[in-house]
């Protein structure tokens, strides 16, 4: 596994793991598969941007590698966890991978 793939996987795991914190809060609604995939994609895109991977084909290729390697596992850990509409809007506005994590706390 390359350094980029390993770190990208770690960033995505971190973003989705923080979503689990919302379960304890008891607010919001259960996250859908589409919402979880959106969070995963946003986190991956921002991490790749931070790593200076800007070629759209490379971005899509690396996101697909992540989905192929860990996508179902990560999405499975996310679907059904509680999330708020405000958290989803925050993820949409995030400008770096750390901001995605902060949105989900």
ZIVEN-V397659 format. One record per backbone hydrogen bond with DSSP energy under -1.0 kcal/mol. CO is the residue of the C=O (numbers start at 1). NH is the residue of the N-H. E is the energy in kcal/mol with one decimal. If there is no record, write none. Layout:
co-><CO | CO>
nh-><NH | NH>
e-><E | E>
This chain:
co-><2 | 3 | 4 | 5 | 6 | 7 | 8 | 9 | 10 | 11 | 12 | 13 | 14 | 18 | 19 | 20 | 22 | 29 | 31 | 32 | 33 | 34 | 35 | 36 | 37 | 38 | 39 | 40 | 41 | 42 | 43 | 44 | 45 | 46 | 47 | 48 | 49 | 55 | 56 | 57 | 58 | 59 | 60 | 61 | 62 | 63 | 64 | 65 | 66 | 67 | 70 | 71 | 72 | 73 | 75 | 78 | 81 | 83 | 84 | 85 | 86 | 87 | 88 | 89 | 90 | 96 | 97 | 98 | 99 | 100 | 102>
nh-><6 | 7 | 8 | 9 | 10 | 11 | 12 | 13 | 14 | 15 | 16 | 17 | 18 | 21 | 22 | 23 | 26 | 83 | 80 | 36 | 37 | 38 | 39 | 40 | 41 | 42 | 43 | 44 | 45 | 46 | 47 | 48 | 49 | 50 | 51 | 53 | 52 | 59 | 60 | 61 | 62 | 63 | 64 | 65 | 66 | 67 | 68 | 69 | 70 | 71 | 74 | 75 | 76 | 77 | 79 | 81 | 31 | 29 | 88 | 89 | 90 | 91 | 92 | 93 | 94 | 100 | 101 | 102 | 103 | 104 | 105>
e-><-2.7 | -2.7 | -2.9 | -2.4 | -2.0 | -2.7 | -2.3 | -2.5 | -2.4 | -2.3 | -2.4 | -2.5 | -2.0 | -1.0 | -1.2 | -1.3 | -1.1 | -2.6 | -2.8 | -2.5 | -2.6 | -2.2 | -2.3 | -2.5 | -2.7 | -2.5 | -2.5 | -2.3 | -2.9 | -2.5 | -2.2 | -2.6 | -2.3 | -2.3 | -1.7 | -2.9 | -1.7 | -2.6 | -2.4 | -2.4 | -2.8 | -2.4 | -2.3 | -2.0 | -2.1 | -2.5 | -2.9 | -2.3 | -3.3 | -1.2 | -2.8 | -3.0 | -2.4 | -1.5 | -2.9 | -2.3 | -3.3 | -2.9 | -1.8 | -2.4 | -2.3 | -2.3 | -2.2 | -1.6 | -1.1 | -1.4 | -1.6 | -2.2 | -2.1 | -1.1 | -1.0>
